[in-house]
């Protein structure tokens, strides 16, 4: 590249020199320019030769460097191939040694099995017993009082060699301890996990492997953390009271308490069992609507029942007073009689009394039909919720299939709980309506009896 470039320069310089030697007429000549350096052809030739010599030397150096590097690469390749051959030889030697060692191990295992004889079956039973006992104590409440017992048992259960005398003795002692502690009511101090993840020491009362409680609240054992924790939802008040009684028991005698024979399963179900508020929530909007109108109707029915009971008392009081009063139905009926008692027509008196009683009946029965209607509507709303819940259930089955019952749980909950809510609302309202309407009927009956007596007296007085 340098040679070509220099030749181009020489050609340009030569052309320029030739141009400078050409004659130029005086008329067309440009103004005089500064004289430029002129190169001869010999100088250009010398420059070309010099550049070519430099390029040849550089190329030769490059070739020599390539040759040296090639020789080095060949030497490195030979060294690496030697290492590979040595590694392969070593691998072959190790494989042969491993095969020889495996043969020796097999012979020793066979010799050990022959020498163990009947003890092999005995130690197999010991390993099996250690595995079963480890699984039992890992989940047992007793391990909260005696932690760390399963480490050595796990070693016995997983070992391929014969257990030592110490290991067998520890297995036997741990088994006896587990059996003994199952019949004890023990009190000890241990860490109890708090809701924020920290732990604090509490005095724990344990009844065998069945239940444990502290401060009158039941505990559950978490095998993964080897730690006790309070149940997120405690049992009913009577069960908690029994736990406190066991904790506070002193001296001889017996104290009534509750245990979980399933070793924690039943207490775990308490956490998963919905409470009253959660069951009401399962009814959804239809359930809340049914409860709302039921409460309003019940309050109104109780109010009317007490009002009618009070009215019945004023009617009985009026029966003992000679003077009529407008403050009670019987008094208003008597006032109606006083307006027609001077008439000789008994039928007119009877009609006036009947008319007065008929005016009192709507007042006495006012609002009772509302209670009756709501008591009839509540089961219908429950049936509506059942239909809606079944529709939701079938939609879930259509979308997700029937493989997972939890997907259908919401629809089934609505279907069942709305029916329950409707019946729970309806039954008290029916009973309340019966009492209230009975009170109204008794007042009406007293009015009719008094009216019949007045008519009889009036007819006897006119004879």
C-alpha positions as CSV (number, residue, x, y, z in Angstrom):
1,X,0.0,0.0,0.0
2,X,2.8,2.4,0.8
3,X,4.5,1.5,-2.5
4,X,1.4,2.3,-4.5
5,X,0.8,5.5,-2.7
6,X,4.4,6.7,-3.2
7,X,4.2,5.9,-6.9
8,X,1.1,8.0,-7.2
9,X,2.8,10.9,-5.6
10,X,5.8,10.5,-7.9
11,X,3.5,10.5,-10.9
12,X,1.8,13.6,-9.8
13,X,5.1,15.3,-9.1
14,X,6.4,14.3,-12.5
15,X,3.3,15.7,-14.2
16,X,3.6,18.9,-12.2
17,X,7.2,19.3,-13.2
18,X,6.4,18.7,-16.9
19,X,3.7,21.3,-16.6
20,X,6.0,23.8,-15.2
21,X,8.4,23.5,-18.1
22,X,5.8,24.2,-20.8
23,X,5.9,27.7,-22.3
24,X,3.1,30.1,-21.5
25,X,2.3,33.1,-23.7
26,X,2.6,36.5,-22.2
27,X,-1.0,37.4,-23.0
28,X,-2.6,34.4,-21.1
29,X,-0.1,34.0,-18.3
30,X,-1.5,34.2,-14.8
31,X,0.2,36.4,-12.2
32,X,3.5,35.0,-11.0
33,X,3.2,32.3,-8.2
34,X,5.8,31.3,-5.7
35,X,8.2,28.8,-7.1
36,X,7.5,25.2,-6.1
37,X,10.2,22.6,-5.3
38,X,10.7,20.4,-8.4
39,X,11.5,16.6,-8.0
40,X,13.4,14.8,-10.6
41,X,12.7,11.3,-11.8
42,X,15.8,9.9,-10.2
43,X,14.7,11.2,-6.8
44,X,11.3,9.7,-7.3
45,X,12.9,6.3,-8.2
46,X,15.1,6.4,-5.2
47,X,12.1,7.1,-2.9
48,X,10.2,4.2,-4.4
49,X,13.2,1.8,-3.9
50,X,13.6,3.0,-0.4
51,X,10.0,2.4,0.5
52,X,10.0,-1.1,-1.2
53,X,13.1,-2.0,0.9
54,X,11.4,-1.0,4.1
55,X,8.2,-2.9,3.2
56,X,10.3,-6.1,2.4
57,X,12.0,-5.9,5.8
58,X,8.8,-5.5,7.6
59,X,7.2,-8.4,5.8
60,X,10.2,-10.6,6.6
61,X,9.9,-9.8,10.3
62,X,6.2,-10.6,10.2
63,X,6.9,-14.0,8.6
64,X,9.6,-14.8,11.2
65,X,7.2,-14.0,14.0
66,X,4.5,-16.2,12.5
67,X,7.0,-19.1,12.2
68,X,8.0,-18.7,15.9
69,X,4.4,-18.6,17.1
70,X,3.5,-21.7,15.0
71,X,6.4,-23.6,16.6
72,X,5.2,-22.5,20.1
73,X,1.7,-23.7,19.3
74,X,2.9,-27.1,18.2
75,X,4.9,-27.4,21.5
76,X,1.8,-26.4,23.5
77,X,-0.3,-28.9,21.7
78,X,2.2,-31.6,22.4
79,X,2.2,-30.7,26.1
80,X,-1.6,-30.8,26.3
81,X,-1.8,-34.1,24.5
82,X,0.7,-35.5,27.0
83,X,-1.5,-34.3,29.9
84,X,-4.5,-35.9,28.4
85,X,-2.8,-39.2,28.0
86,X,-1.6,-39.0,31.6
87,X,-5.1,-38.2,32.8
88,X,-6.5,-41.1,30.8
89,X,-3.9,-43.4,32.3
90,X,-4.7,-42.2,35.8
91,X,-8.5,-42.6,35.1
92,X,-7.9,-46.2,34.0
93,X,-5.8,-46.9,37.1
94,X,-8.5,-45.4,39.4
95,X,-11.3,-47.4,37.7
96,X,-9.3,-50.5,38.2
97,X,-8.7,-49.6,41.9
98,X,-12.4,-48.8,42.4
99,X,-13.4,-52.1,40.9
100,X,-10.9,-53.9,43.2
101,X,-12.1,-51.9,46.2
102,X,-15.8,-52.7,45.3
103,X,-14.9,-56.4,45.1
104,X,-13.3,-56.1,48.5
105,X,-16.3,-54.3,49.9
106,X,-18.7,-56.9,48.5
107,X,-16.6,-59.7,50.1
108,X,-16.5,-57.8,53.4
109,X,-20.3,-57.2,53.3
110,X,-20.8,-60.9,52.7
111,X,-18.5,-61.8,55.5
112,X,-20.3,-59.3,57.8
113,X,-23.7,-60.7,56.8
114,X,-22.5,-64.2,57.5
115,X,-21.1,-63.2,60.9
116,X,-24.2,-61.3,61.8
117,X,-26.5,-64.2,61.1
118,X,-29.7,-63.8,63.1
119,X,-28.7,-60.4,64.5
120,X,-29.3,-58.9,61.1
121,X,-33.0,-59.4,61.4
122,X,-32.9,-58.1,65.0
123,X,-31.1,-54.9,64.0
124,X,-33.5,-54.5,61.1
125,X,-36.4,-54.5,63.6
126,X,-34.4,-51.9,65.7
127,X,-34.0,-49.6,62.7
128,X,-37.7,-50.0,61.8
129,X,-38.7,-49.2,65.4
130,X,-36.4,-46.2,65.5
131,X,-38.0,-44.8,62.3
132,X,-41.6,-45.3,63.6
133,X,-40.7,-43.7,67.0
134,X,-39.0,-40.8,65.2
135,X,-42.1,-40.1,63.1
136,X,-44.3,-40.3,66.3
137,X,-42.2,-38.0,68.6
138,X,-41.7,-35.4,65.8
139,X,-45.4,-34.6,65.9
140,X,-46.0,-35.2,69.6
141,X,-46.8,-32.5,72.2
142,X,-44.4,-34.4,74.5
143,X,-41.5,-33.2,72.3
144,X,-42.3,-29.6,73.3
145,X,-41.1,-30.6,76.8
146,X,-38.3,-32.9,75.7
147,X,-36.9,-31.4,72.4
148,X,-34.1,-32.9,70.4
149,X,-34.9,-36.5,70.9
150,X,-35.3,-37.5,67.3
151,X,-31.7,-36.6,66.1
152,X,-30.0,-39.8,67.4
153,X,-33.1,-41.9,66.6
154,X,-32.9,-40.7,63.0
155,X,-29.3,-41.8,62.9
156,X,-30.2,-45.3,64.1
157,X,-33.1,-45.5,61.5
158,X,-30.9,-44.4,58.6
159,X,-27.6,-46.2,59.3
160,X,-26.4,-49.2,57.2
161,X,-24.3,-50.5,60.0
162,X,-25.1,-52.4,63.2
163,X,-26.4,-50.0,65.9
164,X,-24.2,-49.7,68.9
165,X,-25.2,-50.7,72.4
166,X,-25.6,-47.0,73.4
167,X,-27.9,-46.4,70.4
168,X,-30.1,-49.4,71.3
169,X,-30.2,-48.4,74.9
170,X,-31.2,-44.8,73.9
171,X,-34.0,-46.2,71.6
172,X,-35.4,-48.3,74.5
173,X,-35.2,-45.4,77.0
174,X,-36.9,-43.0,74.6
175,X,-39.7,-45.5,73.9
176,X,-40.3,-46.0,77.6
177,X,-40.2,-42.3,78.2
178,X,-42.8,-41.7,75.4
179,X,-45.1,-44.3,76.9
180,X,-44.7,-43.0,80.4
181,X,-45.3,-39.3,79.5
182,X,-48.5,-40.2,77.7
183,X,-50.2,-40.9,81.1
184,X,-49.0,-37.8,82.8
185,X,-50.3,-34.3,83.4
186,X,-47.1,-32.2,83.3
187,X,-46.3,-28.5,83.8
188,X,-43.1,-27.1,82.3
189,X,-41.8,-23.8,80.8
190,X,-41.3,-23.5,77.0
191,X,-41.3,-20.9,74.2
192,X,-44.6,-20.1,72.6
193,X,-44.7,-18.4,69.2
194,X,-46.5,-15.0,69.0
195,X,-48.4,-13.6,66.1
196,X,-45.5,-11.4,65.0
197,X,-43.1,-14.4,64.7
198,X,-41.3,-13.9,67.9
199,X,-41.4,-16.2,70.9
200,X,-41.9,-15.8,74.6
201,X,-41.7,-18.2,77.5
202,X,-44.9,-19.4,79.1
203,X,-45.8,-22.0,81.7
204,X,-47.3,-24.9,79.8
205,X,-49.7,-27.5,81.1
206,X,-49.8,-30.7,79.1
207,X,-52.2,-33.6,79.4
208,X,-50.3,-36.5,77.8
209,X,-49.9,-36.2,74.0
210,X,-53.5,-34.9,73.7
211,X,-53.7,-31.2,74.6
212,X,-51.5,-28.4,76.0
213,X,-52.6,-25.0,77.2
214,X,-51.2,-21.9,78.8
215,X,-53.1,-19.0,80.4
216,X,-56.3,-20.9,79.8
217,X,-55.9,-21.1,76.0
218,X,-55.2,-24.1,74.0
219,X,-51.9,-24.6,72.1
220,X,-50.9,-26.5,69.0
221,X,-47.5,-28.0,68.3
222,X,-45.7,-27.1,65.0
223,X,-43.2,-29.9,64.2
224,X,-41.4,-27.9,61.5
225,X,-40.4,-25.2,64.0
226,X,-40.4,-27.5,67.1
227,X,-42.5,-24.9,68.8
228,X,-45.9,-24.3,70.4
229,X,-48.3,-21.7,69.3
230,X,-51.8,-20.6,70.4
231,X,-54.7,-21.7,68.3
232,X,-55.9,-18.8,66.2
233,X,-59.5,-19.6,67.3
234,X,-60.1,-21.1,70.7
235,X,-62.9,-23.6,71.6
236,X,-66.1,-22.7,73.4
237,X,-66.2,-21.2,76.8
238,X,-66.9,-24.4,78.7
239,X,-63.8,-26.0,77.2
240,X,-61.6,-23.0,78.0
241,X,-63.0,-23.0,81.6
242,X,-62.0,-26.7,81.9
243,X,-58.4,-25.8,80.7
244,X,-58.2,-23.1,83.4
245,X,-59.4,-25.5,86.0
246,X,-56.7,-28.0,85.1
247,X,-54.1,-25.3,85.2
248,X,-55.1,-24.1,88.6
249,X,-55.6,-27.5,90.2
250,X,-53.5,-28.1,93.3
251,X,-53.2,-31.1,95.6
252,X,-55.0,-34.4,95.4
253,X,-58.3,-35.1,93.7
254,X,-59.7,-35.0,90.2
255,X,-60.4,-32.0,87.9
256,X,-62.6,-32.2,84.9
257,X,-60.8,-31.5,81.7
258,X,-61.1,-32.0,77.9
259,X,-58.6,-33.8,75.7
260,X,-58.3,-34.2,71.9
261,X,-58.1,-38.0,71.2
262,X,-57.1,-37.3,67.6
263,X,-53.8,-35.6,68.9
264,X,-54.6,-32.2,67.4
265,X,-56.9,-32.9,64.5
266,X,-60.1,-31.9,66.3
267,X,-58.6,-28.7,67.6
268,X,-57.4,-27.9,64.1
269,X,-61.0,-28.3,62.8
270,X,-62.1,-25.7,65.3
271,X,-60.0,-23.2,63.5
272,X,-61.5,-24.1,60.2
273,X,-65.1,-24.2,61.5
274,X,-66.9,-21.0,60.6
275,X,-68.3,-18.9,63.4
276,X,-71.7,-17.3,63.5
277,X,-70.7,-14.2,61.6
278,X,-68.9,-16.2,58.9
279,X,-71.9,-18.4,58.4
280,X,-74.1,-15.3,58.0
281,X,-71.7,-13.9,55.5
282,X,-72.0,-17.1,53.5
283,X,-75.7,-16.2,52.9
284,X,-74.7,-13.2,50.8
285,X,-76.9,-10.3,50.0
286,X,-80.1,-12.4,50.0
287,X,-79.2,-13.6,53.5
288,X,-78.6,-10.0,54.8
289,X,-81.9,-8.9,53.2
290,X,-83.8,-11.7,54.9
291,X,-82.3,-10.9,58.3
292,X,-83.0,-7.2,57.9
293,X,-86.7,-7.5,57.2
294,X,-87.0,-10.3,59.8
295,X,-85.5,-8.1,62.5
296,X,-87.8,-5.2,61.6
297,X,-90.8,-7.4,61.6
298,X,-89.8,-9.1,64.9
299,X,-89.3,-5.7,66.6
300,X,-92.7,-4.5,65.3
301,X,-94.4,-7.7,66.4
302,X,-92.9,-7.5,69.9
303,X,-94.1,-3.9,70.1
304,X,-97.6,-4.9,69.0
305,X,-97.7,-7.8,71.4
306,X,-96.8,-5.6,74.4
307,X,-99.3,-3.0,73.2
308,X,-102.1,-5.6,73.0
309,X,-101.1,-7.0,76.4
310,X,-101.3,-3.5,77.9
311,X,-104.6,-3.0,76.1
312,X,-106.0,-6.2,77.6
313,X,-105.0,-5.0,81.0
314,X,-106.9,-1.7,80.5
315,X,-109.9,-3.6,79.3
316,X,-109.9,-5.7,82.4
317,X,-109.6,-2.6,84.5
318,X,-112.5,-1.0,82.7
319,X,-114.6,-4.0,83.5
320,X,-114.1,-3.2,87.2
321,X,-115.0,0.5,86.9
322,X,-118.6,1.8,86.5
323,X,-117.6,4.8,84.5
324,X,-116.6,4.4,80.8
325,X,-113.4,5.9,79.5
326,X,-112.2,6.6,75.9
327,X,-108.7,5.4,76.7
328,X,-109.6,1.7,76.1
329,X,-111.7,-0.3,73.6
330,X,-114.3,-1.4,76.2
331,X,-114.8,2.1,77.4
332,X,-115.5,3.3,73.9
333,X,-118.0,0.4,73.4
334,X,-119.7,1.4,76.7
335,X,-119.8,5.0,75.5
336,X,-121.5,3.8,72.3
337,X,-124.1,2.0,74.4
338,X,-124.8,5.0,76.6
339,X,-125.8,6.8,73.4
340,X,-128.5,4.3,72.5
341,X,-129.5,2.9,75.9
342,X,-132.7,5.0,76.1
343,X,-134.0,3.3,73.0
344,X,-136.6,0.5,73.4
345,X,-135.3,-1.3,70.3
346,X,-132.9,-4.1,71.5
347,X,-131.8,-4.7,68.0
348,X,-130.7,-1.1,67.5
349,X,-128.7,-1.4,70.7
350,X,-127.1,-4.7,69.5
351,X,-126.3,-3.1,66.1
352,X,-124.7,-0.1,67.8
353,X,-122.6,-2.3,70.0
354,X,-121.6,-4.5,67.1
355,X,-120.6,-1.4,65.1
356,X,-118.5,-0.1,68.0
357,X,-116.8,-3.5,68.3
358,X,-116.1,-3.6,64.5
359,X,-114.4,-0.3,64.8
360,X,-112.1,-1.6,67.5
361,X,-111.1,-4.8,65.7
362,X,-108.9,-3.1,63.0
363,X,-107.1,-1.1,65.6
364,X,-106.4,-4.3,67.6
365,X,-105.2,-6.2,64.5
366,X,-103.2,-3.3,63.0
367,X,-99.7,-4.3,62.0
368,X,-100.1,-8.0,62.7
369,X,-100.4,-8.8,59.0
370,X,-97.0,-7.4,58.5
371,X,-95.5,-10.0,60.8
372,X,-97.5,-12.7,59.1
373,X,-96.4,-11.6,55.6
374,X,-92.7,-11.5,56.6
375,X,-93.0,-14.9,58.2
376,X,-94.2,-16.2,54.9
377,X,-91.8,-14.3,52.7
378,X,-88.6,-15.3,54.6
379,X,-88.7,-19.0,53.5
380,X,-89.3,-17.8,49.9
381,X,-86.3,-15.6,50.1
382,X,-84.3,-18.6,51.4
383,X,-85.5,-20.6,48.4
384,X,-84.5,-17.8,46.1
385,X,-81.0,-17.9,47.6
386,X,-80.9,-21.6,47.2
387,X,-81.7,-21.3,43.5
388,X,-79.0,-18.5,43.1
389,X,-76.5,-20.6,44.9
390,X,-77.1,-23.6,42.7
391,X,-76.8,-21.5,39.6
392,X,-73.4,-20.3,40.9
393,X,-72.4,-23.9,41.6
394,X,-73.3,-25.0,38.1
395,X,-71.4,-22.1,36.6
396,X,-68.3,-23.1,38.5
397,X,-68.7,-26.7,37.4
398,X,-69.0,-25.6,33.8
399,X,-65.9,-23.4,34.0
400,X,-63.6,-25.5,36.2
401,X,-65.1,-28.9,36.3
402,X,-66.1,-30.9,39.4
403,X,-62.6,-32.0,40.5
404,X,-62.1,-29.4,43.2
405,X,-64.9,-29.1,45.7
406,X,-63.6,-25.7,47.0
407,X,-64.4,-24.1,43.7
408,X,-68.1,-25.0,44.3
409,X,-68.0,-24.1,48.0
410,X,-69.2,-20.5,47.6
411,X,-72.3,-21.4,45.6
412,X,-73.2,-24.3,47.9
413,X,-72.8,-22.0,51.0
414,X,-75.2,-19.5,49.5
415,X,-77.7,-22.3,48.6
416,X,-77.7,-23.8,52.1
417,X,-77.3,-20.7,54.3
418,X,-80.0,-18.7,52.7
419,X,-82.5,-21.5,53.4
420,X,-81.3,-21.8,57.0
421,X,-81.6,-18.0,57.4
422,X,-85.1,-18.0,55.9
423,X,-86.3,-20.7,58.3
424,X,-84.6,-19.1,61.3
425,X,-86.3,-15.8,60.5
426,X,-89.7,-17.3,59.7
427,X,-90.1,-19.6,62.8
428,X,-89.9,-16.9,65.5
429,X,-92.1,-14.6,63.5
430,X,-94.8,-17.3,63.2
431,X,-94.7,-17.9,67.0
432,X,-94.7,-14.1,67.6
433,X,-97.7,-13.7,65.3
434,X,-99.5,-16.4,67.1
435,X,-99.0,-14.7,70.5
436,X,-99.9,-11.2,69.2
437,X,-103.0,-12.4,67.3
438,X,-104.0,-14.4,70.3
439,X,-103.8,-11.3,72.5
440,X,-106.0,-9.4,69.9
441,X,-108.5,-12.2,69.8
442,X,-108.8,-12.3,73.6
443,X,-109.5,-8.5,73.7
444,X,-112.1,-8.9,70.9
445,X,-113.7,-11.8,72.8
446,X,-113.9,-9.7,76.0
447,X,-115.6,-6.9,74.1
448,X,-118.1,-9.3,72.6
449,X,-118.8,-10.9,75.9
450,X,-119.4,-7.5,77.5
451,X,-121.6,-6.5,74.6
452,X,-123.7,-9.6,74.9
453,X,-124.1,-9.0,78.7
454,X,-125.1,-5.4,78.0
455,X,-127.7,-6.4,75.4
456,X,-129.1,-9.0,77.8
457,X,-129.4,-6.5,80.7
458,X,-130.9,-3.9,78.4
459,X,-133.6,-6.4,77.2
460,X,-134.4,-7.4,80.7
461,X,-134.7,-3.8,81.8
462,X,-137.2,-3.0,79.1
463,X,-139.6,-5.7,79.9
